Amino acid sequence: MMIVKLKFEETLAYIIPTYINCNNWDADFKNLSDVLFEFGCENILVVGDCNARIGKEQCLEFNPTLLASGLSAQRKAMDNKVDRNGRRLLEICNTVSLTVLNGRCEGDKDGKHKFHRGTIATTIDYGLGAGIWLNRIKNFEVQDFIYSDHQPITVSVHAGKNISEENSGLQLLPKLYWNKRIEKIYNLTLNQQIIEVNRATICSTNGIEFLMDCINNAAKPLQQKQKTGVKQNQWFDSECKILGDTSFRWLRRVKKTGLKEDMTNYSQANKRFKELLQHKRATYYNELAISIATVKDSKSFWGKVRKLNGTSHIKNAKLDALELSKHFERILNNSIHNESLSYEMPIREMSELDTTITVAEVKKILHKCKDNKAPGEDRVPMEFLKYASDLFIENMTASFNYIYNSGNVPDSFRKSIIFPLYKKSDTKNPENYRGISFNNAIAKVFASILNERLQEWLITMHC
């Protein structure tokens, strides 16, 4: 049985995800009981499918902890039945001081049904809390969900000042998302930002930082809220959405009225919806498998294979973040000390390499840059530079020339996000991963300009 450990400030707390199989209920329930008896910690939250019905039982009028937490002492429940499994669940709850959260928390004051199948609506999914969890529960909400007979339970908690987690690290800034539709208003706002910045500031050590601030100030107000939750499959089309919305409407009506007629309508609508999903999915993957035979290049072939097989990420790899960080630090920062550099005397100047960087050079590089590439630590994708206004590119060129002539490279050019890519063998061993670096887009543009100059010079010199 999996147990999740959290730390609220200095207090340890635990979450036990639970599924008690109705076909093996006694054995599964015994396993849960043994864990609760042997665990020896009062700060426990049990959440999951218990396949038990407890009605409105467990009134805790004289529980001072519960009263102090603001939770209701008397539970409410739309499902009034108490069955044999429910009585045993209540017995273990009372024995180890677990409080049933259903029907007494904000978000579920009425004790909504958690299970809908056909004309049957019951509650068999529960949240059971003790100790610190009773004071931390902020919201206990039953979500609308038509893809399963069980309705998801969302438990929100007050985190406090700090939550300490194993393998914690620095949080990345939110990624900016480019959309061609925002290009015009983005550039108007960007120009206003640039005009307010002194040219001397651009041509200084902090020039790149000011330019990126201008991009963020212009782009962030234009960001649309990214959709979260269940990601729709490519075969999920408008027809699926219409039937899904219909099923959702009947589900909400069932929860509101509880009428048998509404339950029947919901059951029929949900059945049609699931049959359509099954048909769409089968058709999509059959057509995709057939299309693999017609591809003309390896890129298209592997793209279709990935669609067919799904994600290739390594799941459940218990890899320590600190060890992984030390591994990459060790292989990327070798302690090699070079002697002081010596130059050929007299120093030779090459106009092809030493000349001022031009706006034309920058635009040429930007034109070659590809869209939809992962950003670096600043979380600004290449599109925000590639499609920026001429005024911004002119100022970026001036900042590049300051860096080139002074030799003062911004700290941000030295930083990157390293993504560990699994190679082989033991997934817990950091040595079995190689790193892919994601550099800031503006640093890549500057490096590409230097690379382009060197390549052209070598061709000219017939090297």
N, C-alpha and C positions, 0 to 999 in steps of 0.2 A: 504494500500500500504506500503510495507516494505521500510525503509530508513536506509542505512548503514552509520554510523558516523565514520570518521577517524580524526586523528590529525597529521598534518605535522608540526613538531616542535611546534610552538604556534598557528598555524592556523587551525581552524576547516574546514573540507570539507565533502561532502556528496555524496553518490552514490545511485541512484534510479533505481533499476532493473525494467524493464518495459515490459509489454505485453498488447498490445491493440488488443483485439479479433475482427477479421473481421466481426463476426456476431453480435457484440455489440459495434461497433466502436465508435459511437457518444458518448455513455454513458461512455465508458472507457477513451476516449480522454478528456471528460469533467473532469473526476476524476483527470487525470494527470495535466490538465490545472489548476485546483483548487489548487493542491498541489504546483505547480510552482509559482502561484500567491501569495499564503498564506505563503509559507515557509520563505520568507524574507532573504534568504542567496544567495550570488552570486557564491559561490564555489560549484557548483553542476555538477555531471556527470550522465546523463541519458543514460542507455545502455539497448537495448533489441529490441524486435520485435514490430515495430510500424505499420505494415501493411499499409504502405504509400510509394508512389514513388515520389521522388523529383527531379529526373534527375540530372542535373549539377547546380541546382539553389543554391543560397546564395554565391554570390561573395562579399567579405568583403575587398575591396581594401584599404579603409580608416580607418581600425580598428587598432589603434596603439598597443593594447594588443596582437592581433594576429601576427602582424609583428614582435614584440619583441620576440615572442615565437618561431619563426623559422618555423611555419606552413605556408602552401601555402595559399595565399589569394584567389586564384581561384581554385575551386573544379574541379576534374575530375570524370567522372562516365561512366561505361560501359552501365548502364541503363539510357537512355536519356529521358524516359517518365516521365511526371509530371501528377499525377491524382488528383482527388478532395481531397482525404485524405492528399496527399502530400502538396497541397497548404495550407491546414489548419495547418499542422505540421510546415511548414515554417513560417506561420504567428505567431504562438506562440513562435517559436524560436527567431524571430526578435523582438517580444514584450518584452521578458524577457532576451534578449541578450545571447541566447544559440548558440554556434557555432557548425555546423555539422562537425564532425571529419572525416567522410568517404571521401576518395579521396583527402585529403590534409595533411595527416600525414605520417611519415616514416613507411613503411610497407604496405601502401595502397595508394600509389601515383596515381594509375590508377583508383581507385574507383571500385574495383572488385565486381562482382555479389555476393550477400550473400544468395540467394535462388535459388535452382535448383529442378524443378519437371517436369519430362518428358522432353519435348522440350522447357519448359519455364525456362528462367534465368532472374531474376530480383534482385533488391535491395530493401528490406523492413525492414532490420535490421540496426540500427544506433547507433552511439555513439554521444551524444550531450553534449558539455562541456562549462563551463563558469568559470571565475575567475582564481583561482590558478591552476585549471586543465590544462589550456592552456599552462602554463609554465612547468607543470610536465609530460606531455605526452611524453614518450620516444619512444614508438612504438605502432602502431595500425595495427594489422595483422589479415587477414582472413585465418583461418585454413582449411585444407582439411578434410571433414567429410562426410561419406557415410551412416551413421546410421540415419540421419535426412535430411529433405529437406533444413534445415537452416544450413549455415556454421558458426561455432563458431567464435566469435570475441575475440581476445586476446589483452588487453590493458596493456602495460607495462608503469610504471611511475617512475620518479626519486623520491626516498623516502626522500632524504635529510639526514641530520645528524641523526635525531631521528624520529621515529614514535611512538607516545604514544597511547596505546590501553587500553581499559578497560579490567580488569582481566589479565593483563600482568604478566608473571612469568619468572623464569630463564629457559633458553633454554637448553635442553639436548644435550649432545654430539651426533654425528652421531653413530648409532649402527654399530658394525662390523658384517659382514655376513660370516658364515663359509661355506666352500665348501670342500668336501673331496679331490678334485683334487689339492688343494693348500697345502695339508699337508706336502709334501716333501720339497718344496721350502720354506714354512713357517718355518719349523723346522731348515733348514740350516741357514736362516737369523736370527732366534731366537737365535741359538747357537752363532752366531757372536756377537749379541747384549750382550749376557750373558758374554761372554769372556772379553768384554771390561769393564765390571762392576767389581769393586774391591769386593772381598768376604766380607770385613769388612763393606762395604756399604750395602750389602744384609742383614747382621746380625746387623741391626741398626733400629732406629725408622722409618727411611724412606725406609726400605727394600722393603716393599710391593709396595710402590709407584714406586720404580725403576724397579721392576719386571713387573708391569703393563705398564710402559713406554716401556720396551723391547717388550712386546706383541704388543703394538700399532705400534711401529716402524717397526716390522716385518710384521704385518698384513695389515696395511693401503695401502701400495703399491700394494697389491694383490687384493684389493677390486674391484669388477666389478661394473660399474655404474648400480644402481638399476633402473629398468624400472618404469616410471611414466606415468600418464594418465589413460586411460580407462583400468580397470582390466578385462582380458578375462575370460569368464565363462568356467567352466569345460567341457561344451559340445562344446565349440568352438575349432574345430580340424583343421587339415591341409587342408581339403576340404573347410572349411569356409574361411580359410586364402587365399587360391588360388582365390576363387571368389571375396573376399574382395579386394585383390590386383588388380584384373582385373577392378573392379568397380572404384577403386581409379585412375587407369591409364586413364580411360575414362573421369573421372571428371576433372583431370588435363588438358586433351586435350580440353575438352569443354571450360575451363577457358582461354586456350591459343588461340583457334581458333574461338569459338563462332558459329561454323557451325551447322546447323540444323541436318545434318546427324550424327555428333558426339554426339549431344544431344540425338538423338534417340538411338544410341548405348549405351550411358551411362544409359539411362532410362531402357533399356532392361537388361543390366548387373546388375544394382542395384536391379531390380525386382527379378531376379534369386537369387541374394545374400540374399535378405530379406526373400524370400520363403524358402531357405535352412536353414537360421537361425531359422525360425519358426519351421521347421520340426525337426532340431537337438535338439532344446530346449524341444519340446513336447516329443520326444523320450527319452531324458535323464531323465526328471522328471517322466515319466511313469515307466521307469525301476527302478528308485530310490524308488518310492512309493511301487512297488512290492517287492523290496529287503528288505524293512523294516520288512516284514512278516517272513523273514528267519533269522533274527539276533539271536544270542545266548546269548548275554550279554547286560547289560544296557549301557555300554560305547559305544558299536557299535550302539545301538538303538538311543541314543541321538545324536551321531555323524551324523547319517543319517537324523534325524529330523532337525538338524541345517542346513544341506545341503538343505533340502527340503524347510524350512521356511526362510532361509537366516539369516542375522545378527540379534542378539537379543539386540544390543546396544540401549539405550534410546536416541532418536533423539529429537532435539529442546528443550533440558532441559536447561532452562535459570538459571544456577547455578553460583553464584558468587564465583570466585576462591579464593578470600581473605577470605570469610566466611568459605569456605570448609577447607582452610588451618588452620584457627583458630579452627575449630571444631576438626580436628585430633590432633592438638597441645594440645588442652585441654584434650582429652581423653587418649592420649599416654604419656603425660608428667605430671602426677599427682605430686603435691608438697608434696611428702612423704619424711620425713627425718629420716633415720635410726640412731640409736645410734651407737657408735663405735663398731666394730666387736670384739667379744671375742672368743678366741680359747681354746679348751680343752688343759689343761696342763698335761704333756708335749705334744707339738705338735706331732701328729702322722703322720708319713710319710708312704705312701702306694706305693710301687714300681710299682704296676699295673697301678696306675694313674699318678705317678710323673715321670715315666721313659721318656727318650728322645723320641720324635716322630721320627719314622723311615720312610724311603722312601717307604717301603712295605705298611705301614699304609696309606700313602697318595695315593699310587696307588690303594689300595683296595677301598678307598672312591671314587676316580675318576672313577673307573670302574662301581660303582653303580650309578653314576650321569647320569641323563637322558639328551638326546639331545633335541634341539628345545625348550628350556625354555627361558623365557624372562630375559634379563640381568638387572643388577642394574644400579646405577648412572654412573658407569664407562663405560657402554654400551658394555662390553666384555662378550659374551655368554660363557657358560661352555665348549663348544667344544674346545676353544682355550687353555684351561688348560688340558682337558681330553686327547687330542691328542698331547700335547706338548712333546718335546724331553726329554730324561732321564736327560740331563744336566740341563734343566730348572726345572724339578721336584725336583732334588737334591737341587738346590738353593732355591726353594720354601719351601722345608722341613727345610732347615737351617733357613730361615726367620721365619717360624712357631715356631721353637724351641726358637728363641730369644724372640718372643712374649710370649710364654708359660712360659719361665723362668723369664723374666723381669716383666711381667704383664703390659707392655706398649702396649695397643691395638691401632692400627692405627685408625685415625679419619674416614677413609673410611669404616671401619667395623661397624660404628655407624650410617651410612646413608643408606637410602633406598628410592626408589620411591614408593609412595602410590597411588594406583589406586582406585578411589571411585567406589564401586559396589552398584548399586541401589538395595534397598530391597523392599520398598512398599510406597504407599500413595504419598504425594506431592513431585514431582521431584525437587522443588526449595528449599526444606528444607534439609540442610546438615545432620540433625539428621537421615534422612532416607537412609543414605549411610554407608556402612562399608568398611573399607580399606583393600586392599590386598597389602602387601609389597613385592617389588622386591629388594632383596639384591644383592650386588656384588657377583659374582660367587666364587671368591677366599675367601671371608668371609664365604660363605656357606661350602666350603671345610674344613676350619679350625673348624667351629662349628660342622660339622659332625664327625670329628676326635674325638673331646671331647665327643660327644654323644655316639659314638661307644665304647669308652673306659669305660664310665659309665655303659652302658648296659652290657658289658662283665663282669665288676666287680660285678654288682648286681647279675648276674647269678651265678658267682663263689661263692659269699657270700650267695647264696640261699635266697636272699631278695624277 
